[in-house]
Amino acid sequence: MASEPIKPKSAGDVASAKAEAHKRGPLPETRPSASEDIAAFVAKARAMSPHSPGARGRLVFALDATMSRQPTWDMACSLQADMFREAAALGSLDIRLVYYRGFNECRATGWISDSAQLARLMGKIDCQGGNTQIGKVLSEARREAVASGVRALVFVGDAMEESVDDLCAKAGELGLLKVPVFMFQEGHDPTAEHAFREIARLTGGAWCRFDPGAAAQLRELLRAAAAYAAGGREALLRLSKTTSGAAALIGQMK
């Protein structure tokens, strides 16, 4: 059956309806959904990632400089030039050294484009006892990623003594900014391994272990990270055909 026709409203009815609406006040503005808010944030964060073609590669090189790390610190001092040499074959590379040690001390250098200068700076630093400060390293990398652009973060350490949930939250922010973190673990500490693997996964980076005192293993890993920072994924793919370190990294990266 056809519905009954709607009776047109009189002028008085329309005026009465308008007055009632005025009493109720303006309708609330339509708010975007939570998913729309998240999507907008992700798009903005990704847009911040400055991987423009032709730009100098920038790598944050972070080291645990607590007392147990002295042998590896000395080894890293002797190997860091290999990072520059690898990058020189692909383009150019600037490195920012970040390290923590002692009681609540975490420091960062300026951007360095010369391997001899980096070696001199590292040679002046001695390791001191203290707890890990990986959270500060991740925060520093995020700040630099937004301020001046970072293509990758390399971290070398053997322990983790912080809240893994807090570290994962910071790692997630780096992941949104497309800054992969390469976590190079010395030794077999299971707590450190769990945290390092999660940080690598959340950032689209990679976790790799090297044996204590294994200079050849660490050299390959550092060369591979430098190749990525200087030449991107394509450079890492090319290097992976000849070195196991690069193959280990590219096999995990998203």
N, C-alpha and C positions, 0 to 999 in steps of 0.2 A: 504494500500500500504506500502511495506517495505520502511524504511527510507534509505536515501542514506548513503553509507559507509563513515566513517570519514577518511579524508586524513591524512596519517602519517606525523608528523612534521619533517622537515629537521633539521640537526644539527645546521644550522644557526638560524632557528626559535627558537629552544630550548635555544641557547645562548642568543638570544635577549630577550626572556621571563625572563631568570634569571637576566639579567642586569636591566630590568625594575623593577623586584621585589626587587632587591638590592637598587634601588633608593628610593622605597617607604618605606624602612625600615622594621624591623621585625613586624610580626603581633601582635596585642595586646594580652596579656595573657587572657585566659578565666577566668572570675571572677565567684565565686559561687553566686548563687541567694541569695536574701535577706532571703528567707525561709530557705535555707541551713545554712546561717550564724546564724540565730536564733536557729535552731535545734542544731547546734554545741555548741552554748552558753548554751542552756538549759541542754544538756548532760554533759557539763563540770561542770556546777553549781550543778547538782544533784550528780555528782560523788564526790563533795566536802563534802557532808553530811556524817559525820562519825558516823553511827549508828551500829558500829561493835558489834557483840554479845559478851557479857561478859564485855563490857566497863562500867565504872561508869556512871550513869546517871548524866547529868548536866542540871540544871534548872536556868534560869535567873528570879529572883523574883524582879519585878519592882513596885515601889510605888510612887504615887503622894504624896509629903510631903509638899504641900502648906498649908496655914493656915486652910482652911476648912477641912483638912484631919486629924486633930489631934485625934479626937475620933477613927477613923478607924485605924490610925497608932498604937495607943495604943492597939487596939483589935488585929491587925495583930501581934504585938509583943508577945501577949499571945498565939496566935494560931500557930505561925510558927513551934513550936516543933512538932505539929501534922503532918506536912509534912515529917519531918525526920522519925517519928515513922511509918508512912504509908510506906515510902520507905524502911525502915529497914526490913520489912516483905517480901520485894520483891527482894532486892539486896542492892544497895548502891546509895547514892545521894550526889552530891556536889551542893551547891547553891551560886550564885553570886548575891548579893543585889545591886540593882541600884535604886537611888532615885533622885528626883529633888525638888528644893524649891527656895524661895527667888529670887534674881535678877540673872538669867542666871547661876544658880548653879546646876550642874548635876554630881553626883558622883557614883562610883562603888567600891565595895569591891573586895578583892581577892576571890578565890573559897573557900568555907567554908563547911566542912563535919561534923561539930558538932553543934547541936542545941543550946547548952548553949553559944557558942561563938557568934553565930548569934544574940541571944537574948541580949547579952551584947552590941554588936555593935548597934543594933536598939535602945536600951535603952539610948544611948548617943546622939541620934539624936532628935532634936525638930523641929516641923513644922514651916515654915516661909511663909509669904505671897509672892505670885508671880504667874506668868503665867505658863501654862502647857508647857512641853518640851518632849512630847511623841516622836517626831522625833529623838531626841538624844537617847532615850531608844531603839528604833528600830535599829538605826545605831550601837549602842553598841552591841546589840544582834547579828547583822549580822557580826560584826568584830570578835566576840568570836566564832560564828558558823564556820567561815572559819579558825580561828587560832587554836582552841582547841576542837571544837565540842560542840554543844548545842542541847539538845533534845526538849526543849520547852521554851517558854517565857510566864510568868504569869504577867499580869499588873492589878493593882487595882487602880481605880481612879473614879472621878465623873464628870470630865469636859474635854473639848477639845477646845483650843483657837488657833489652828494652821491651816494651809492650809490642807484640807482633801485630796487634790490631791497629795501633797507632801508626806503625810503619807502613802497613798495607794501605791505610787511608792516604798517606802522603804519596805512596807509590801510584795509587789510582789517579791522583792529580797529574803526575808525570805522564801516565799513560794517555790521558786526555790531551795532553800537549804534544803527544807523539815523540816523547823522549825515552827511548829504550834504555834500560839499566842492565849493564853486564856485571853480574855478581860473580867474582872470582874468589872461591873459597879455598883457603889453605887448610888442609887437615880434614878431619872427619867428625867434627862436633855436630850431633844430630839436631840440636836446637837451632844452631846457626844455619844448617842446611835447609831446614823447614822454612825459616824466615826468608833466606836468600832466594829460594825457589819461588816463593810467593811474590816477592818483590819483582823478580824477573818476569814472572807470568803476567802480573798486572800491568806492567809497562810495555809488554811486547818485546822484552829483551831476552836474556839467556843466563842460565846458571852453569858454571863449570867449576870443577874441582881440580886443584893441582897439588901435587905432593909437596910436603915441606922441603924447602931447599931446591926444588926442581926448576932451575932457571930456564931450561929449554921449553918446558910446558908454559910457564908464565910468559916467556918471550912470544910464543906463538899466539897466545890469547891477547896480549897487548897489541901486537901487530894487527890482528884481526879487528879489534875494536877501533884502532886508528884508521884502518881501511874503510870501515863503515862511516866513521865521522867525516872523513875527507871525501869519499866517493859514493856513499850511499849503499843501498842493498846490492846494486849491480857490481860494485867493486868488491864487496864481500863474497858474492857468488863466484867471481873470477878467482879470488884468492882461495876459496874453498876447494878448488880443483887441485891445488898443490900443497895445501897445509891442513893438518887435522884440526888445528885450533879454529880456523875460520869455518870449517865444516861443522864443528861442534856448535858454534854460534848460530849459523844460518839454519841448522836443523831444528832449532827451538823457536826462532823468531816467527811471529805471526805474519 
